[in-house]
Amino acid sequence: MIAKSIRTFMLLAVCLAGCDRVLSPRSFAGSTPQMLPENFFAGQTNSTGVLQNRAGAPTGHLRVAGLGQALPDGSFRLVQSVTVDQDAPRTRTWMMHRLDAHNYTATLTGASGPVQGQAYGNLFHLRYPMKHPFGGEMEQWLYLQPDGRTLLNEATIRVFGIIVAHISERISREGS
């Protein structure tokens, strides 16, 4: 009985996941300004955002302070201090490597596996498996704005293919 219920739930999750529209990062090729994460995140960045449940109701606010730098081996490190509501800040570290003109791979302290990224035009798209709070997958669509100093991040968290949370965030470059 339990096995049949699990199979039914998994089939429903796969069907619901198939209802999402599919947008290709490549469709942003040629849009400007060009988003290169190793350039945008070099130096200091700050962001504010809203966490939402699957129904779109706000469940928290986040603030992120980042410091990024290119390393001698050609990789890029971004260290971020993430604060959600009144919780103590937690540190997360990205180590990113550019593979070719559009593709990136990275590690992230909050990911349970490799981070895959694609940059086309003004878009940087990320997808990775999450460690916490309950596993799942994070997908981020980061859009560089015309001023070249602001990124809009629309992120979705899915568990078994079902959207369980959403993040809307505004990221700003500090200094020159």
Backbone as CSV, one residue per row, in Angstrom:
resi,resn,N_x,N_y,N_z,CA_x,CA_y,CA_z,C_x,C_y,C_z
1,MET,0.820,-1.193,0.000,0.000,0.000,0.000,0.868,1.263,0.000
2,ILE,1.898,1.303,0.865,2.774,2.468,0.936,3.553,2.618,-0.368
3,ALA,4.034,1.505,-0.915,4.796,1.561,-2.165,3.930,2.112,-3.296
4,LYS,2.650,1.718,-3.333,1.748,2.226,-4.365,1.527,3.728,-4.190
5,SER,1.396,4.188,-2.960,1.220,5.622,-2.692,2.453,6.410,-3.112
6,ILE,3.629,5.876,-2.847,4.870,6.549,-3.232,4.961,6.627,-4.752
7,ARG,4.629,5.529,-5.450,4.657,5.544,-6.915,3.668,6.573,-7.469
8,THR,2.481,6.638,-6.884,1.476,7.608,-7.330,1.975,9.029,-7.113
9,PHE,2.571,9.291,-5.942,3.107,10.620,-5.655,4.208,10.980,-6.630
10,MET,5.118,10.060,-6.916,6.221,10.321,-7.832,5.691,10.598,-9.245
11,LEU,4.688,9.840,-9.686,4.107,10.063,-11.007,3.462,11.447,-11.079
12,LEU,2.740,11.826,-10.026,2.121,13.152,-9.966,3.187,14.243,-10.004
13,ALA,4.282,14.066,-9.252,5.362,15.056,-9.233,5.976,15.217,-10.616
14,VAL,6.201,14.109,-11.319,6.779,14.173,-12.665,5.821,14.888,-13.613
15,CYS,4.532,14.595,-13.510,3.546,15.250,-14.378,3.475,16.742,-14.105
16,LEU,3.454,17.123,-12.836,3.393,18.542,-12.488,4.657,19.269,-12.912
17,ALA,5.803,18.616,-12.783,7.061,19.245,-13.202,7.055,19.495,-14.697
18,GLY,6.399,18.651,-15.444,6.321,18.816,-16.883,5.442,19.976,-17.310
19,CYS,4.674,20.556,-16.386,3.790,21.672,-16.706,4.526,22.998,-16.754
20,ASP,5.746,23.070,-16.231,6.508,24.312,-16.248,6.876,24.669,-17.677
21,ARG,6.897,25.963,-17.959,7.366,26.398,-19.273,8.872,26.177,-19.317
22,VAL,9.358,25.873,-20.478,10.788,25.640,-20.630,11.378,26.839,-21.369
23,LEU,12.289,27.526,-20.714,12.961,28.682,-21.280,14.438,28.329,-21.383
24,SER,15.003,28.531,-22.542,16.410,28.209,-22.746,17.275,29.430,-22.472
25,PRO,18.351,29.273,-21.710,19.287,30.386,-21.533,19.798,30.919,-22.867
26,ARG,19.917,30.067,-23.866,20.409,30.497,-25.181,19.521,31.559,-25.820
27,SER,18.247,31.598,-25.409,17.345,32.593,-26.009,17.737,34.018,-25.622
28,PHE,18.668,34.182,-24.671,19.127,35.507,-24.256,20.402,35.937,-24.990
29,ALA,20.921,35.082,-25.853,22.133,35.425,-26.608,21.922,36.739,-27.347
30,GLY,22.895,37.604,-27.269,22.819,38.887,-27.950,22.196,40.003,-27.135
31,SER,21.537,39.674,-26.020,20.979,40.733,-25.182,22.116,41.438,-24.441
32,THR,21.905,42.674,-24.091,22.942,43.452,-23.424,22.400,44.080,-22.163
33,PRO,23.269,44.457,-21.227,24.716,44.261,-21.251,25.078,42.792,-21.019
34,GLN,26.281,42.426,-21.412,26.717,41.042,-21.278,27.002,40.715,-19.820
35,MET,26.438,39.603,-19.366,26.629,39.153,-17.989,27.782,38.163,-17.915
36,LEU,28.850,38.567,-17.242,29.972,37.685,-16.936,30.078,37.656,-15.418
37,PRO,29.706,36.563,-14.788,29.671,36.531,-13.322,31.007,36.872,-12.672
38,GLU,32.119,36.478,-13.304,33.423,36.765,-12.714,33.717,38.263,-12.728
39,ASN,33.069,39.013,-13.592,33.217,40.471,-13.593,32.225,41.126,-12.631
40,PHE,30.966,40.704,-12.719,29.946,41.344,-11.881,30.242,41.141,-10.389
41,PHE,30.610,39.934,-10.000,30.801,39.627,-8.582,32.201,39.936,-8.062
42,ALA,33.095,40.474,-8.904,34.425,40.872,-8.436,34.275,42.077,-7.515
43,GLY,34.906,42.021,-6.367,34.761,43.097,-5.390,33.545,42.850,-4.503
44,GLN,32.944,43.933,-4.018,31.839,43.829,-3.061,30.483,43.916,-3.758
45,THR,29.572,43.049,-3.308,28.174,43.097,-3.738,27.290,43.014,-2.502
46,ASN,26.098,43.568,-2.609,25.095,43.492,-1.543,23.747,43.222,-2.175
47,SER,22.913,42.492,-1.444,21.582,42.228,-1.974,20.549,42.184,-0.862
48,THR,19.307,42.381,-1.283,18.150,42.178,-0.420,17.147,41.366,-1.217
49,GLY,16.371,40.574,-0.517,15.407,39.743,-1.222,14.289,39.274,-0.329
50,VAL,13.324,38.620,-0.965,12.149,38.093,-0.283,12.051,36.603,-0.571
51,LEU,11.823,35.824,0.475,11.562,34.392,0.345,10.050,34.220,0.325
52,GLN,9.567,33.357,-0.576,8.134,33.124,-0.689,7.850,31.631,-0.666
53,ASN,6.668,31.267,-0.147,6.271,29.869,-0.211,5.707,29.581,-1.598
54,ARG,5.285,28.369,-1.833,4.830,27.983,-3.172,3.607,28.744,-3.635
55,ALA,2.836,29.306,-2.689,1.656,30.092,-3.044,2.006,31.557,-3.307
56,GLY,3.274,31.932,-3.083,3.699,33.303,-3.316,3.648,34.198,-2.096
57,ALA,3.254,33.644,-0.958,3.198,34.446,0.269,4.608,34.617,0.836
58,PRO,4.967,35.840,1.256,6.301,36.056,1.826,6.480,35.275,3.126
59,THR,7.655,34.649,3.242,7.956,33.884,4.455,9.223,34.371,5.141
60,GLY,9.939,35.288,4.511,11.161,35.809,5.114,11.842,36.799,4.200
61,HIS,12.812,37.505,4.775,13.611,38.476,4.028,15.079,38.102,4.177
62,LEU,15.843,38.310,3.114,17.254,37.965,3.192,18.117,39.144,2.787
63,ARG,19.317,39.142,3.332,20.355,40.110,2.991,21.631,39.317,2.751
64,VAL,22.347,39.695,1.698,23.586,38.990,1.366,24.667,40.019,1.073
65,ALA,25.809,39.871,1.735,26.997,40.690,1.456,28.042,39.751,0.877
66,GLY,28.592,40.112,-0.286,29.556,39.238,-0.952,30.865,39.934,-1.247
67,LEU,31.913,39.131,-1.329,33.229,39.611,-1.717,33.820,38.575,-2.667
68,GLY,34.053,38.994,-3.919,34.549,38.074,-4.932,35.909,38.471,-5.440
69,GLN,36.688,37.455,-5.863,38.006,37.730,-6.418,38.442,36.620,-7.350
70,ALA,39.156,37.043,-8.415,39.772,36.092,-9.337,41.003,35.507,-8.658
71,LEU,41.241,34.230,-8.897,42.394,33.545,-8.302,43.440,33.272,-9.383
72,PRO,44.709,33.082,-8.975,45.788,32.888,-9.947,45.567,31.726,-10.917
73,ASP,44.822,30.704,-10.509,44.596,29.547,-11.393,43.468,29.781,-12.406
74,GLY,42.900,31.002,-12.436,41.828,31.319,-13.377,40.437,31.096,-12.820
75,SER,40.339,30.523,-11.632,39.033,30.318,-11.021,38.589,31.608,-10.319
76,PHE,37.388,31.588,-9.805,36.820,32.756,-9.154,36.186,32.311,-7.839
77,ARG,36.472,33.047,-6.763,35.899,32.717,-5.445,34.984,33.860,-5.020
78,LEU,33.799,33.492,-4.556,32.841,34.447,-4.015,32.444,33.967,-2.622
79,VAL,32.742,34.786,-1.613,32.371,34.476,-0.231,31.218,35.397,0.133
80,GLN,30.131,34.797,0.608,28.933,35.564,0.940,28.515,35.332,2.385
81,SER,28.044,36.406,3.016,27.441,36.338,4.338,25.941,36.497,4.132
82,VAL,25.180,35.449,4.462,23.738,35.409,4.200,22.984,35.515,5.517
83,THR,22.075,36.495,5.602,21.247,36.672,6.792,19.781,36.575,6.382
84,VAL,19.038,35.697,7.041,17.604,35.568,6.801,16.893,36.048,8.058
85,ASP,16.047,37.075,7.877,15.327,37.700,8.985,16.307,38.065,10.096
86,GLN,16.039,37.624,11.308,16.892,37.969,12.444,17.871,36.857,12.812
87,ASP,17.962,35.817,11.968,18.886,34.713,12.240,20.333,35.197,12.143
88,ALA,21.215,34.459,12.775,22.643,34.770,12.688,23.108,34.578,11.246
89,PRO,24.010,35.419,10.776,24.525,35.256,9.402,25.241,33.921,9.240
90,ARG,25.144,33.364,8.050,25.912,32.161,7.725,26.745,32.458,6.491
91,THR,27.891,31.825,6.422,28.815,32.065,5.308,28.680,30.951,4.287
92,ARG,28.640,31.334,3.023,28.681,30.345,1.940,29.750,30.784,0.952
93,THR,30.400,29.802,0.355,31.497,30.069,-0.565,31.247,29.383,-1.898
94,TRP,31.389,30.162,-2.954,31.326,29.665,-4.319,32.753,29.583,-4.866
95,MET,33.082,28.519,-5.549,34.324,28.408,-6.327,33.889,28.104,-7.756
96,MET,34.143,29.056,-8.655,33.615,28.965,-10.005,34.744,28.882,-11.031
97,HIS,34.500,28.091,-12.074,35.447,27.929,-13.179,34.688,28.103,-14.485
98,ARG,35.222,28.952,-15.339,34.635,29.133,-16.668,35.159,28.018,-17.564
99,LEU,34.243,27.280,-18.211,34.628,26.165,-19.072,34.836,26.595,-20.515
100,ASP,33.976,27.498,-20.987,34.083,28.012,-22.355,33.312,29.330,-22.407
101,ALA,32.967,29.793,-23.590,32.341,31.104,-23.741,31.030,31.239,-22.965
102,HIS,30.324,30.138,-22.726,29.004,30.229,-22.092,28.825,29.364,-20.847
103,ASN,29.671,28.392,-20.641,29.439,27.399,-19.589,30.403,27.538,-18.420
104,TYR,29.830,27.331,-17.229,30.573,27.414,-15.978,30.274,26.181,-15.148
105,THR,31.219,25.836,-14.295,30.981,24.842,-13.268,31.456,25.447,-11.958
106,ALA,30.826,25.026,-10.860,31.175,25.605,-9.565,30.884,24.622,-8.455
107,THR,31.444,24.941,-7.305,31.052,24.272,-6.074,30.479,25.353,-5.170
108,LEU,29.603,24.953,-4.291,28.951,25.865,-3.356,28.760,25.127,-2.052
109,THR,29.052,25.803,-0.948,28.937,25.137,0.354,27.520,24.646,0.629
110,GLY,26.492,25.258,0.041,25.112,24.824,0.261,24.600,23.830,-0.756
111,ALA,25.454,23.402,-1.680,25.037,22.456,-2.722,25.532,21.057,-2.386
112,SER,24.737,20.065,-2.754,25.141,18.682,-2.502,25.828,18.065,-3.706
113,GLY,26.029,18.849,-4.749,26.702,18.367,-5.949,27.172,19.548,-6.763
114,PRO,27.625,19.293,-7.976,28.167,20.384,-8.781,27.102,21.397,-9.197
115,VAL,27.545,22.640,-9.317,26.704,23.731,-9.802,27.011,23.892,-11.283
116,GLN,25.975,23.933,-12.105,26.136,24.147,-13.534,25.605,25.529,-13.872
117,GLY,26.365,26.303,-14.646,25.945,27.646,-15.012,26.111,27.899,-16.493
118,GLN,25.246,28.777,-17.008,25.337,29.205,-18.394,25.132,30.710,-18.446
119,ALA,25.974,31.396,-19.214,25.855,32.838,-19.402,25.607,33.108,-20.879
120,TYR,24.494,33.764,-21.153,24.138,34.197,-22.504,23.585,35.603,-22.412
121,GLY,24.169,36.529,-23.172,23.691,37.907,-23.149,23.690,38.451,-21.728
122,ASN,22.558,38.989,-21.292,22.470,39.570,-19.949,22.026,38.564,-18.888
123,LEU,21.983,37.282,-19.222,21.498,36.248,-18.307,22.630,35.361,-17.801
124,PHE,22.562,35.029,-16.508,23.386,33.962,-15.937,22.421,32.995,-15.281
125,HIS,22.415,31.753,-15.758,21.484,30.728,-15.286,22.263,29.675,-14.503
126,LEU,21.780,29.354,-13.298,22.424,28.361,-12.435,21.430,27.272,-12.054
127,ARG,21.954,26.068,-11.898,21.133,24.950,-11.419,22.023,24.046,-10.577
128,TYR,21.510,23.645,-9.392,22.307,22.772,-8.534,21.443,22.062,-7.489
129,PRO,21.903,20.875,-7.056,21.211,20.149,-5.981,21.545,20.789,-4.638
130,MET,20.554,20.862,-3.758,20.736,21.519,-2.461,20.930,20.517,-1.326
131,LYS,21.712,20.942,-0.326,21.877,20.149,0.894,20.702,20.370,1.844
132,HIS,20.368,21.639,2.060,19.401,21.998,3.098,18.304,22.850,2.516
133,PRO,17.182,22.990,3.116,16.774,22.324,4.340,16.255,20.917,4.120
134,PHE,15.845,20.591,2.897,15.253,19.281,2.657,15.659,18.722,1.302
135,GLY,16.851,19.107,0.875,17.308,18.634,-0.428,16.645,19.425,-1.532
136,GLY,16.394,18.790,-2.633,15.756,19.468,-3.747,16.770,20.091,-4.682
137,GLU,16.258,20.944,-5.570,17.111,21.589,-6.560,16.817,23.082,-6.598
138,MET,17.885,23.864,-6.698,17.774,25.315,-6.835,18.037,25.667,-8.291
139,GLU,17.203,26.540,-8.841,17.431,27.070,-10.179,17.348,28.588,-10.074
140,GLN,18.382,29.265,-10.581,18.466,30.714,-10.498,18.582,31.315,-11.898
141,TRP,17.834,32.398,-12.112,17.876,33.179,-13.331,18.296,34.577,-12.916
142,LEU,19.548,34.943,-13.218,20.103,36.241,-12.828,20.195,37.130,-14.064
143,TYR,19.490,38.261,-14.022,19.395,39.164,-15.165,20.151,40.451,-14.878
144,LEU,21.209,40.708,-15.653,21.965,41.945,-15.518,21.147,43.084,-16.122
145,GLN,20.964,44.139,-15.348,20.149,45.272,-15.759,20.959,46.252,-16.618
146,PRO,20.277,47.145,-17.345,20.974,48.063,-18.256,22.074,48.899,-17.611
147,ASP,21.973,49.171,-16.304,23.026,49.972,-15.656,24.325,49.194,-15.473
148,GLY,24.303,47.867,-15.682,25.496,47.038,-15.540,25.940,46.827,-14.104
149,ARG,25.209,47.387,-13.138,25.587,47.315,-11.725,24.537,46.617,-10.867
150,THR,23.428,46.227,-11.498,22.319,45.613,-10.765,21.936,44.304,-11.431
151,LEU,21.746,43.294,-10.601,21.281,41.987,-11.054,19.946,41.698,-10.385
152,LEU,18.992,41.167,-11.135,17.760,40.662,-10.546,17.846,39.142,-10.564
153,ASN,17.646,38.529,-9.407,17.745,37.081,-9.260,16.355,36.528,-8.967
154,GLU,15.877,35.660,-9.835,14.627,34.939,-9.612,15.006,33.476,-9.439
155,ALA,14.797,32.955,-8.242,15.224,31.593,-7.928,14.026,30.747,-7.515
156,THR,14.090,29.484,-7.875,13.032,28.538,-7.548,13.654,27.312,-6.899
157,ILE,13.009,26.833,-5.837,13.442,25.601,-5.177,12.374,24.550,-5.447
158,ARG,12.824,23.405,-5.976,11.914,22.299,-6.262,12.340,21.073,-5.453
159,VAL,11.348,20.346,-4.996,11.572,19.057,-4.347,10.695,18.048,-5.091
160,PHE,11.291,16.985,-5.575,10.600,15.996,-6.414,9.908,16.679,-7.588
161,GLY,10.525,17.748,-8.112,9.979,18.446,-9.263,8.877,19.447,-8.949
162,ILE,8.468,19.530,-7.700,7.391,20.442,-7.303,7.992,21.702,-6.693
163,ILE,7.537,22.868,-7.157,8.019,24.129,-6.604,7.544,24.257,-5.159
164,VAL,8.508,24.474,-4.246,8.178,24.626,-2.831,8.512,26.015,-2.299
165,ALA,9.372,26.758,-3.018,9.747,28.093,-2.557,10.297,28.891,-3.732
166,HIS,10.283,30.216,-3.531,10.761,31.141,-4.553,11.526,32.265,-3.854
167,ILE,12.553,32.760,-4.508,13.324,33.897,-3.983,13.382,34.968,-5.062
168,SER,13.073,36.195,-4.675,13.256,37.351,-5.552,14.288,38.233,-4.864
169,GLU,15.348,38.570,-5.592,16.469,39.277,-4.972,17.033,40.335,-5.931
170,ARG,17.451,41.442,-5.353,18.129,42.515,-6.095,19.553,42.597,-5.593
171,ILE,20.530,42.407,-6.495,21.945,42.386,-6.134,22.612,43.613,-6.753
172,SER,23.393,44.333,-5.955,24.070,45.543,-6.442,25.571,45.426,-6.259
173,ARG,26.306,45.878,-7.274,27.765,46.007,-7.178,28.093,47.259,-6.391
174,GLU,29.083,47.168,-5.549,29.516,48.319,-4.773,30.826,48.849,-5.363
175,GLY,31.063,50.131,-5.265,32.318,50.712,-5.740,32.434,50.690,-7.243
176,SER,33.682,50.826,-7.727,33.880,50.884,-9.185,34.299,49.545,-9.730
